[in-house]
Amino acid sequence: MMAAGGDCGAAVSSQLIGVVVDSVERSAGMNALAQDFGLSIEQLSMKVGLSVGAIFPIVGALIFLTVWKKKQSRTLLGNAGN
């Protein structure tokens, strides 16, 4: 189960980084931001994409904990009536 989750996360995160990089490169506002920081748009888009890739596992862990806690509370409530 954990291996399947890891494989899914690896596939989704790679795709997500690519989508973010492409979106940043097409954005006029991000192009202006890149110029303000003295970066090329490719440099900025890679930095943003890698930042999203670094945050992705943290968000996944928070979602997992939230679902797990809800499942635990339902289990406890279900056993309280017995």
C-alpha positions in Angstrom: 0.0 0.0 0.0 2.8 2.4 0.9 4.8 1.5 -2.2 1.8 2.3 -4.4 1.3 5.6 -2.6 5.0 6.5 -3.1 4.8 5.6 -6.8 1.7 7.7 -7.3 3.2 10.6 -5.4 6.4 10.4 -7.5 4.4 10.5 -10.7 2.1 13.3 -9.7 4.8 15.5 -8.3 6.9 15.3 -11.4 3.9 16.2 -13.6 2.9 19.0 -11.2 6.4 20.5 -11.4 6.3 20.5 -15.2 2.9 22.1 -15.2 4.0 24.8 -12.8 7.2 25.5 -14.8 5.3 25.8 -18.0 2.7 28.1 -16.4 5.3 30.4 -14.9 7.1 30.7 -18.3 3.9 31.8 -20.0 2.9 34.3 -17.4 3.5 38.0 -18.2 3.4 38.9 -14.5 6.1 36.3 -13.7 8.2 37.6 -16.5 8.2 41.0 -15.0 9.0 39.5 -11.6 11.9 37.7 -13.1 13.3 40.9 -14.6 12.9 42.6 -11.2 15.0 39.9 -9.5 17.5 39.9 -12.4 16.7 36.4 -13.4 15.7 34.9 -16.7 12.2 33.6 -16.9 13.6 30.0 -17.2 15.6 30.5 -14.0 12.5 31.8 -12.1 10.2 29.1 -13.4 12.6 26.4 -12.3 13.0 28.0 -8.8 9.2 28.1 -8.5 8.7 24.6 -9.8 11.3 23.2 -7.4 9.8 25.1 -4.5 6.4 23.5 -5.3 8.1 20.1 -5.5 9.7 20.7 -2.1 6.3 21.7 -0.6 4.4 18.8 -2.2 5.4 16.1 0.3 4.6 18.3 3.2 1.1 19.0 1.9 0.6 15.3 1.2 1.6 14.4 4.7 -0.8 17.0 6.2 -3.6 15.6 4.0 -2.8 12.0 5.1 -2.8 13.1 8.8 -6.1 14.8 8.4 -7.8 11.8 6.8 -6.2 9.4 9.3 -7.4 11.5 12.3 -11.0 11.6 10.8 -10.9 7.9 10.3 -9.7 7.4 13.9 -12.4 9.6 15.3 -15.1 7.7 13.4 -13.7 4.5 14.7 -13.8 5.7 18.3 -17.3 7.1 17.9 -18.5 3.8 16.4 -17.0 1.9 19.3 -18.5 4.3 22.0 -22.0 2.9 21.4 -20.9 -0.7 22.1 
